[in-house]
Amino acid sequence: MKTLVLLCSMMAMLSYSSVAQDIAQWRGPNRDGIYPETNLLKSWPETGPALLWHFDELGEGHSSAAIIGDTVFTAGEINGIGYLYAFSLSGKLLWKVPYGEEWTESWPGVRSTPLVYGGKIYLLSGMGKLVCRSASKGELVWTIDILKEFNGPNIKWGVTENLLADGNKLYCTPGGPEANVVALDRNTGRVIWKCKALGESSAYCSPALINHNKRKIFVTQTANSIIGIDAENGKFLWSHNQPNKYSVHANTPIYYDGSVYCVSGYGQGGVQIKLSADGNSVTETWRNTSLDNRMGGMVVINGLIYGSDDSNKAWFCVDWKTGKDVYSEKITGRGNIISADGMLYLYSDNGEVVLAQPTSTGFTRVSSFKVPFGSAQHWAHLVIKDGRMYVRHGNSLMVYSIKK
């Protein structure tokens, strides 16, 4: 009997541990815009998929939804104060808590999406305040001002970084001259390591954690450079030049087939760099200025890169190996992109959500609808979770059923 009780207890602990370590983060499980959903609608009704619920009092911001289990999290700014929100899957407001001063200057509002990991919720404000709260009730666990603590400057449009965590480490980029990138203990906020890197300011980039030949490497962009750091110990590994006129590099790097692709906008376009076998160095493979994406992200599917150009508002398909344009079309206005179940989901700056099928010769526009609620910019990235699509537009969050 004692053996049976012990076994049951261990199974319960393992089950709890598995649930507790679930993660909801920027642009999906791998931060690459690919959502592992299946059995989704391949077309929508003329008016769009069924709207399950909407909430229209979030305040200003571009924060997407983060969904764990039966809870939906997001954030917004009201009268200069940032708030974290938690909703049930049916749209009931579970709690709303303030976390401090938020960005109210050019393009006001929350810049980042909450990271939910191990029963805690993390957010970095546009003012540089990093908060950790319990995911159950929003209670404060710890907080730190990364700009003051690590001597980093705030930047023209406010600190913008969708936080990254792995195991016990929480990574962020204060942009300080000595502590350029830091890894914090995500349970306490204490410093695990600091990396000087190149000492450049942060650049609106949300980092990637890549697993290259069994080595974890933190990859992000600072003011003029792509940088790689050993994620375990903070050792600076390499950098690659990637400037643009505003030092804005808002797209998360993409790792695929041993190489990293970064695209920066403002005429700089994208570059692919190949990592050495040990990850200690990189070599430029190609550059492409056609897909000049500023902040809409991109997805890589079967060796093809999909995303929108910022200047001529066309959507491009680019070959991963060569960097050559495969095709481009003005399928909708410029915007952000994600993918699930073999389809592309495009959310345009003009408020249109488009379901598209990529083919060998072009984009097939299957369905679309106009976002009915909210105000200001359509900049929040789409999210798909458990057969639902989450659309944020300013003060509104809309949830649609896209399951067959």
C-alpha positions, -999 to 999 in steps of 0.1 A, spaced: 0 0 0 28 24 9 44 17 -25 11 24 -43 7 57 -23 42 68 -31 38 59 -68 6 79 -70 22 109 -52 51 108 -77 28 106 -106 8 136 -93 40 156 -88 52 148 -123 18 158 -137 19 191 -117 55 197 -129 45 192 -165 16 217 -162 37 242 -142 63 243 -169 39 251 -197 49 282 -216 31 309 -235 53 334 -253 58 357 -282 50 342 -316 44 307 -304 62 277 -288 94 283 -307 91 321 -312 90 316 -350 54 323 -358 46 286 -364 17 273 -343 13 235 -340 -24 234 -345 -43 210 -367 -78 205 -380 -84 242 -386 -108 257 -411 -94 260 -446 -118 288 -454 -140 312 -435 -175 324 -440 -178 357 -459 -181 377 -427 -151 359 -411 -149 330 -386 -173 330 -356 -166 356 -330 -167 339 -296 -161 370 -274 -144 404 -272 -132 427 -245 -130 464 -252 -114 480 -221 -78 470 -223 -63 504 -228 -36 513 -253 -10 489 -266 2 462 -290 4 433 -266 -8 400 -280 -25 373 -260 -7 346 -241 -28 315 -233 -20 288 -207 -45 261 -199 -78 278 -193 -65 314 -189 -58 342 -214 -33 369 -205 -26 403 -221 -17 439 -211 -27 475 -217 -20 511 -207 -47 534 -191 -38 569 -181 -1 562 -180 -3 530 -160 2 495 -173 -21 467 -164 -20 429 -167 -52 412 -175 -63 376 -170 -95 362 -187 -112 328 -187 -116 311 -220 -152 323 -221 -140 359 -218 -147 365 -181 -123 390 -165 -106 371 -137 -83 398 -125 -67 431 -135 -36 444 -117 -14 475 -123 24 470 -127 36 506 -130 42 535 -153 39 527 -190 50 544 -223 27 573 -233 48 592 -259 50 583 -296 28 553 -303 16 551 -266 8 518 -249 22 484 -239 49 473 -263 53 436 -252 34 404 -248 33 387 -214 55 356 -210 39 329 -189 61 302 -176 61 279 -146 31 295 -129 45 330 -132 39 359 -156 67 382 -168 65 415 -186 90 443 -195 74 477 -197 83 505 -222 100 523 -193 123 494 -186 105 479 -155 106 441 -155 78 425 -133 72 390 -123 38 381 -109 19 349 -101 -2 337 -130 -29 326 -106 -39 359 -90 -14 385 -104 4 389 -70 38 405 -72 68 381 -69 97 404 -78 104 434 -99 135 452 -112 142 484 -133 166 470 -158 177 504 -171 187 517 -137 201 484 -125 223 478 -156 228 514 -168 210 510 -200 195 540 -219 158 540 -229 153 543 -266 133 566 -289 100 546 -289 104 529 -255 120 496 -245 104 468 -265 114 432 -258 92 401 -255 110 383 -228 126 349 -232 130 321 -206 146 287 -205 147 266 -174 157 288 -144 170 316 -166 151 347 -178 170 367 -205 167 404 -213 187 431 -230 191 463 -209 216 476 -235 241 488 -209 277 494 -217 289 466 -193 257 446 -188 244 446 -224 225 413 -220 217 396 -187 203 363 -175 183 365 -143 170 338 -120 134 338 -131 122 329 -96 140 357 -77 153 382 -102 189 378 -91 217 380 -117 230 347 -131 253 363 -157 260 395 -175 274 399 -210 291 431 -222 287 421 -259 293 452 -280 279 476 -255 253 489 -280 218 500 -269 188 477 -272 170 478 -305 133 467 -300 144 431 -307 128 401 -291 155 374 -289 156 338 -300 172 309 -282 186 285 -308 198 249 -303 228 245 -326 245 212 -325 233 207 -289 246 241 -278 221 268 -268 228 302 -282 210 334 -273 206 355 -305 193 391 -307 199 424 -324 213 455 -308 216 490 -323 239 480 -352 246 443 -349 233 408 -347 249 391 -316 253 355 -304 259 346 -267 264 313 -250 230 310 -232 245 289 -204 273 311 -192 270 344 -210 301 341 -231 301 365 -260 305 344 -292 301 366 -323 286 396 -339 276 405 -374 270 440 -388 233 449 -394 226 486 -391 197 507 -403 191 545 -400 168 543 -369 185 514 -351 152 495 -351 154 457 -353 120 446 -341 119 411 -357 129 380 -338 158 361 -355 148 329 -372 171 298 -370 167 271 -396 191 245 -411 222 257 -393 217 294 -402 201 325 -387 180 350 -407 174 386 -395 154 413 -413 154 449 -401 133 472 -424 140 508 -432 158 498 -464 183 474 -448 164 442 -456 174 408 -444 206 388 -441 214 352 -436 244 341 -415 257 306 -412 269 293 -379 302 273 -376 298 238 -363 307 248 -328 286 280 -329 316 302 -321 315 322 -354 293 331 -383 297 338 -420 273 358 -442 256 337 -468 234 363 -486 214 395 -483 180 404 -497 165 439 -496 131 430 -512 116 415 -481 123 447 -461 102 438 -431 102 463 -401 82 445 -374 57 421 -389 78 389 -384 83 362 -409 78 324 -411 99 297 -427 81 267 -442 98 240 -462 128 262 -469 108 293 -480 106 326 -461 72 344 -460 66 380 -449 57 415 -459 78 443 -472 75 476 -453 80 501 -482 60 488 -512 35 468 -491 39 436 -510 42 401 -495 72 380 -505 83 345 -507 121 342 -505 143 310 -510 161 302 -477 191 287 -494 198 314 -520 180 345 -507 164 350 -542 128 362 -545 105 333 -555 74 356 -559 57 386 -545 21 399 -544 1 428 -530 -23 404 -513 -31 429 -486 -15 458 -468 18 453 -450 15 436 -416 23 406 -395 23 369 -403 19 336 -385 12 300 -398 -7 270 -387 -20 238 -403 -4 246 -437 -20 281 -440 -7 316 -436 -25 341 -414 -19 378 -423 -29 407 -402 -26 439 -421 -20 475 -409 -53 483 -426 -72 460 -402 -78 431 -425 -71 395 -415 -64 373 -444 -63 335 -446 -39 325 -475 -25 294 -490 11 295 -502 17 277 -535 48 272 -557 38 303 -578 20 327 -555 -3 333 -526 -39 321 -529 -61 345 -510 -88 322 -495 -107 343 -470 -106 376 -451 -125 399 -428 -121 434 -413 -114 436 -376 -146 451 -361 -135 465 -327 -107 485 -313 -88 516 -322 -53 529 -333 -27 507 -349 -31 471 -360 3 461 -348 -3 433 -323 6 399 -337 -20 372 -342 -21 342 -319 -36 307 -324 -42 283 -296 -66 253 -293 -86 261 -324 -90 298 -315 -75 329 -331 -67 359 -309 -67 393 -325 -57 425 -306 -65 459 -319 -57 487 -295 -81 485 -265 -99 454 -278 -92 417 -278 -112 395 -301 -114 357 -300 -125 337 -330 -133 300 -335 -113 286 -364 -116 249 -356 -133 226 -381 
